[in-house]
């Protein structure tokens, strides 16, 4: 993860639990996408610290706050649309 840390706020953590109970494959995909957020590609992490939206899977998006100084990513909102990718 290039030294970045990912933090899930309460709502995203609850959403991840719901995804894990409903769809193991989607849960693995979203988890992998979160882990791979880093500064290599420039998106969603770059030198600017701000809120941005990230697509983690076809049916899951996240609102993240990037703090490049602390090398942290706070996931403040996770939106899952069940049935969207079926």
C-alpha positions in Angstrom: 0.0 0.0 0.0 3.0 2.3 -0.3 2.9 3.2 3.3 -0.6 4.6 3.2 -3.1 3.8 5.9 -6.8 3.3 5.2 -9.4 4.2 7.9 -13.0 3.2 7.7 -15.5 5.5 9.5 -18.6 3.8 11.2 -20.9 3.9 8.2 -18.4 2.4 5.7 -17.5 -0.3 8.2 -21.2 -1.3 8.6 -21.5 -1.3 4.8 -18.5 -3.6 4.5 -20.1 -6.0 7.0 -23.3 -6.0 5.0 -21.4 -6.7 1.8 -19.5 -9.5 3.4 -22.7 -11.2 4.5 -24.3 -10.8 1.1 -21.5 -11.4 -1.4 -18.1 -12.9 -0.7 -16.7 -12.0 -4.1 -17.8 -8.4 -4.0 -16.4 -8.1 -0.5 -13.0 -9.4 -1.7 -13.1 -7.0 -4.7 -13.9 -4.0 -2.5 -11.3 -4.9 0.1 -8.6 -5.3 -2.6 -9.6 -2.0 -4.2 -9.2 -0.2 -0.8 -5.8 -1.8 -0.1 -4.6 -0.7 -3.6 -5.4 3.0 -3.0 -2.0 4.6 -3.1 0.0 7.4 -4.7 1.4 5.4 -7.7 -1.4 6.1 -10.2 -2.2 9.7 -9.1 -5.8 8.8 -8.5 -7.4 9.0 -6.1 -4.3 9.9 -4.2 -2.0 12.8 -5.3 -0.4 15.8 -3.7 -3.8 17.4 -3.0 -5.6 16.6 0.2 -9.3 16.7 -0.3 -12.5 14.8 -0.5 -13.0 12.7 -3.7 -15.2 9.9 -5.0 -13.7 6.6 -5.9 -15.4 3.6 -7.7 -14.3 0.5 -5.8 -16.5 -1.9 -7.8 -19.4 -1.6 -10.3 -21.9 -1.3 -7.4 -19.7 0.3 -4.7 -18.4 3.8 -4.5 -16.7 5.6 -1.7 -16.1 9.1 -0.6 -12.6 9.4 0.7 -10.5 12.1 2.4 -6.9 12.0 1.4 -4.3 13.4 3.7 -0.9 13.2 1.9 1.0 14.7 4.8 -0.1 11.9 7.1 -0.3 9.3 4.3 -3.8 8.4 5.4 -7.1 7.8 3.5 -10.3 8.2 5.5 -13.2 6.4 4.0 -16.1 8.7 5.2 -18.9 7.2 3.1 -19.4 3.9 1.3 -22.4 3.5 -1.1 -23.4 0.0 -2.1 -26.2 -0.6 -4.6 -27.2 -4.2 -4.2 -28.3 -5.8 -7.4 -26.7 -3.1 -9.6 -24.1 -5.5 -11.0 -26.3 -8.5 -11.5 
